[in-house]
């Protein structure tokens, strides 16, 4: 009958997507490093060189490097996913004064979002989630991104505050890139 034929098709599609997803999950570190490379290029493409008039606003946010100290490979993936989530959150609001290339910004956001979704789909290990949630450096990571968020708010999301944040996100992604190369 027609309905059993439709069920067969749905079954085939589901089995194929499961295989594709598991294939993607095996390639996750490679994908992460490609997303990071692409994100770094897009960050550069979004705006010009760091504006000289913004130099006096430069701030040291001090990325918590211990977050990226290699422990469990799975925990490291969780840390990187959380970094992507924080960056996505920061770069998805109050961007009107940034004056950046809209297309590059959109591609940057899409790349991060797709990677967050991919890592989420692959992170089936509940144990890993629990151990990452208890990780002391996770709190330092949250504080680091809250600091950037507050910096932007305090300066009413001015062009210079965005430029300082963009430079900081470049530094942050470069640190993450070094780690993903080793994974």
BELJO-V190236 format. One record per pair of residues at least 12 apart in sequence whose ideal C-beta (glycine too) atoms are under 10 Angstrom apart, sorted by the first residue. I is the first residue (numbers start at 1). J is the second residue. If there is no record, write none. Layout:
i: <I I>
j: <J J>
This chain:
i: <21 21 21 22 22 24 24 24 25 25 25 25 25 25 25 26 27 27 28 28 28 28 28 28 28 28 28 28 28 28 28 29 29 29 29 29 29 29 29 29 30 30 31 31 31 31 31 31 32 32 32 32 32 32 32 32 32 32 32 32 32 33 33 33 33 33 33 33 33 34 34 34 35 35 35 35 35 35 35 35 35 35 35 35 35 35 36 36 36 36 36 36 36 36 36 36 36 36 36 36 36 37 37 37 37 38 38 38 38 38 39 39 39 39 39 39 39 39 39 39 39 39 39 39 40 40 40 40 40 40 40 41 41 41 42 42 42 42 42 42 42 42 42 42 42 42 43 43 43 43 43 43 43 43 43 43 43 44 44 44 45 45 45 45 45 45 45 46 46 46 46 46 46 46 46 46 46 46 46 46 46 46 46 47 47 47 47 47 47 47 47 47 47 47 48 48 48 48 49 50 50 50 50 50 50 51 51 51 51 51 53 53 53 54 54 54 54 54 54 54 54 55 55 55 56 57 57 57 57 57 57 57 57 58 58 58 58 58 59 59 59 59 59 59 59 59 59 60 60 61 61 61 61 61 61 61 61 61 61 61 61 62 62 62 62 62 63 63 63 63 63 63 63 63 63 63 63 64 64 64 64 64 64 64 64 64 65 65 65 65 66 66 66 66 66 67 67 67 67 67 67 67 67 67 67 67 67 67 67 67 68 68 68 68 68 68 68 68 68 68 68 69 69 70 70 70 71 71 71 71 72 72 72 72 72 73 73 74 74 74 74 74 74 74 74 75 75 75 75 75 75 75 75 76 76 76 76 76 76 76 77 77 77 77 77 77 77 77 78 78 78 78 78 78 78 78 78 78 79 79 79 79 79 79 79 80 80 80 80 80 80 80 81 81 81 81 81 81 81 81 81 82 82 82 82 82 82 82 82 83 83 83 83 83 83 83 83 83 84 84 84 84 84 84 84 84 84 84 85 85 85 85 85 85 85 86 86 86 86 86 86 86 86 86 86 87 87 87 87 87 87 87 87 87 87 87 87 88 88 88 88 88 88 88 88 89 89 89 90 90 90 90 90 90 90 90 90 91 91 91 91 91 91 91 91 92 92 92 92 93 93 93 94 94 94 94 94 94 95 95 95 95 96 96 96 97 97 97 97 97 97 97 97 97 98 98 98 98 98 98 98 98 98 98 99 99 99 100 100 100 100 108 108 112 141 144 144 145 145 145 147 148 148 148 148 148 148 149 151 151 151 152 152>
j: <118 121 122 121 122 118 121 122 77 118 119 121 122 123 124 122 118 122 73 74 77 80 81 115 118 119 121 122 123 180 183 73 76 77 80 179 180 181 182 183 180 183 114 115 118 119 122 180 76 77 80 81 84 115 118 119 176 177 179 180 183 80 176 177 178 179 180 181 183 111 115 180 80 84 108 111 112 114 115 116 118 119 173 176 177 180 80 83 84 111 112 115 173 174 175 176 177 178 179 180 181 111 173 177 180 107 108 111 112 115 84 87 91 107 108 109 111 112 115 169 170 173 176 177 108 169 170 173 174 176 177 104 107 108 100 101 103 104 105 106 107 108 109 110 111 112 87 91 100 104 105 108 166 167 169 170 173 104 166 170 100 101 103 104 105 107 108 91 95 98 99 100 101 102 103 104 105 106 107 108 162 163 166 98 99 100 101 104 105 159 162 163 166 167 99 100 101 163 163 160 163 164 166 167 170 99 159 160 163 164 159 160 163 158 159 160 161 162 163 164 167 160 163 164 160 151 155 158 159 160 161 163 164 160 163 164 167 168 147 148 151 155 161 164 165 167 168 147 168 143 144 145 147 148 151 164 165 168 169 171 172 140 143 144 147 168 83 140 141 144 145 168 171 172 174 175 176 136 137 138 139 140 141 142 143 144 137 140 175 179 135 136 137 140 141 79 80 82 83 135 136 137 138 139 140 141 144 175 176 179 80 83 137 141 172 175 176 178 179 180 182 137 179 179 182 183 131 132 135 137 125 127 128 131 132 128 183 122 123 125 127 128 129 131 132 125 127 128 129 131 132 135 138 128 132 176 179 180 182 183 119 122 123 125 128 132 180 183 119 123 125 128 129 131 132 133 135 138 132 135 137 138 141 176 179 115 116 119 176 179 180 183 115 116 117 118 119 120 122 123 132 116 119 132 135 138 141 142 145 112 141 144 145 169 172 173 175 176 111 112 113 114 115 116 118 119 173 176 112 113 115 116 119 120 145 112 141 142 144 145 146 148 149 169 172 108 109 112 116 145 148 165 168 169 172 173 176 108 109 110 111 112 113 115 116 112 145 149 145 148 149 152 162 165 166 168 169 105 108 109 112 162 165 166 169 105 109 112 113 149 152 157 152 153 156 157 161 162 109 152 157 162 157 159 162 152 155 156 157 158 159 160 161 162 152 157 158 159 160 161 162 163 165 166 159 162 163 159 162 163 166 166 169 173 172 168 172 168 169 172 168 161 164 165 168 169 172 165 164 165 168 164 165>
